[in-house]
Amino acid sequence: MEKKIKACQSILDLIGNTPLVKLNQITQDLKGEFYAKMESFNPGHSAKDRIAAFIIEEAERKGILKEGSTIIETTSGNTGFSLAMVAIVKGYKCILAVSSKSSQDKIDMLRCMGAQVYVCPAHVSADDPRSYYEVAKRLHEETEDSIYINQYFNELNTEAHYRTTGPEIWEQTNGQITHLVACSGTGGTISGTARFLKEMNPEIRVIGVDAYGSVLKKYHETGKIDKNEIYPYRIEGLGKNLIPEATDFDMIDYFIKVTDRESAHTAREIAKKEGIFAGYTSGAVMQAVKQLHEQGEFTESSRVVIIFPDHGSRYMSKVYSDKWMEAQGFMDAVEESAQKKVEI
Ligand code: PMP
């Protein structure tokens, strides 16, 4: 009898079940133990693979998607990549409206994955017809047999993490997790994961990471959107200028804000100290953990899970480029420069 070949049936079989990795050096001065949930181990290198597969498979189950259908979305890049990947494997078309704030690497990658990409101005309000929300809505109306994923307002985004990320963390920590620290963009990751974990143990503290220039923290504290809180910032995928319905604010105990500059330096520090080449928001969430330590959030018995959403390779022309860091005014320490000139 022919022996069975041990292979995944497609790249999509590799989504989820990402590893949890103990952080050893960067956390040396902090109380407790810290573990990174490595979402870069998804085949599309980010947590967004989970929602892309889950939302598309739900639509298939409901008969909404059929052969040749078109998937439409707005995205800072990661969700787009994941949707393009799932669309290719399953035989759908993919159209993406992305913000001009996204790195050129990300846009090139999306096009290489077969997606049709529309680049829209970043600093216009959400209801401006040029915004990526409005462009996606219009494309959805104009394209027959299309679905609009609408990750910021789609409860399936949150449910994908409730069904996968939450149970994985609970199982990996043997239920010993005391804190979850995660970035909030759509809020799907933090809300869905937290909902599962709090069902298992309501004592688990859930801390959301927000950007200066975003409304999430203030909204969580006051229930109001403060327009003065909105201004441009560099970190992609973190924070928001509107309130996403995918975020369940009741699941989040506290929001903490981080700066572009400190998050960038901390992303570089993760690489140098842990050998983990992670994305900009991994720097942001790690920076938040340092600030939380300063605020006395942790004790020696804390078991903290930190979600690292994506891989550093997506930021070669940004956080991991000395030139970019200098252009932002982030690079005042000479020893930071990786490029040492050799005198001949
Ligand atoms: N980090 C990165 C790099 C992202 O692209 C996103 C998604 N916008 C997030 C963090 C936040 O995840 P979520 O949308 O699930 O809140």
Boltz pocket constraint, residues with backbone or C-beta under 6 A from the ligand:
constraints:
  - pocket:
      binder: B
      contacts: [[A, 76], [A, 78], [A, 79], [A, 183], [A, 184], [A, 185], [A, 186], [A, 187], [A, 188], [A, 189], [A, 190], [A, 236], [A, 237], [A, 238], [A, 279], [A, 281], [A, 309], [A, 310]]
      max_distance: 6.0
